[in-house]
Amino acid sequence: MIEQDAKRVCDLVSSRRQVGARTIVAIAGPPASGKSTLAETVVQSLNAQQSSAVPQATLVPMDGYHLDNRLLETRGLLTRKGAPETFDAVGFCTAVKALQSARHESFHPKFDRQMDLAIANAIAVHPNTPIVVVEGNYLLMDSEPWRTLRSVFAVTVFVSPTLEELESRLQQRWIKHGFDPSSALQRATTNDLPNAELVIRESRKADLTLNQNCTEFGMRYAF
């Protein structure tokens, strides 16, 4: 159950709370791994534990830092959207580092999947919010500029189903976006799965790894 998964993460966050600085939590994993749903549930669970008008936690997804489709097209990268080079990686890492300081309200972009574009300043982080959950594919990558975030994260979580499970989910994702099964599978295998393999291969070990090998039976935990 996703609620049980979120509780495991919330318990880990509680044990790693930072004193005098924000607690930054990274939830990473390949595309279609379930990390977005987990991150949203974690934030909801943390906010349900307090009655203040100020959120206890806010979610900042990496997807908001997608480069615009028009820019990707001019660079010949539109068909590779989702690969590391199709993000403003330096801008994202700079923004995450700045989140450690809580001196003022900050604003961050949010990706709209239906519109297939990022909306500027759609996420606000209150200066008194003590926990920020960051979610994305490449957060734990052991390469520049991603590795500069290593000292920023108080908690790291990695969600990684099998490649077979990912292929099935990715195909279903493209079918939901209007592609026929054959075209959906091609989209998944030519771009999404190579990105997934890169994430699995190049990400450093997390504090908590969730091996979600079968959605019917939930997640199996590895530390």
Secondary structure, DSSP 8 states (H G I E B T S, - for coil): -HHHHHHHHHHHHHHT--SSS-EEEEEE-STTSSHHHHHHHHHHHHHHT---SS-SEEEEEGGGGB--HHHHHHTT-GGGTTSGGGB-HHHHHHHHHHTT--SS-EEEEEEETTTTEEEEEEEEE-TT--EEEEEETTTTBSSTTGGGGTTTEEEEEEE---HHHHHHHHHHHHHHTT--HHHHHHHIIIIIHHHHHHHHHHB---SEEEEEEETTTEEEEE-
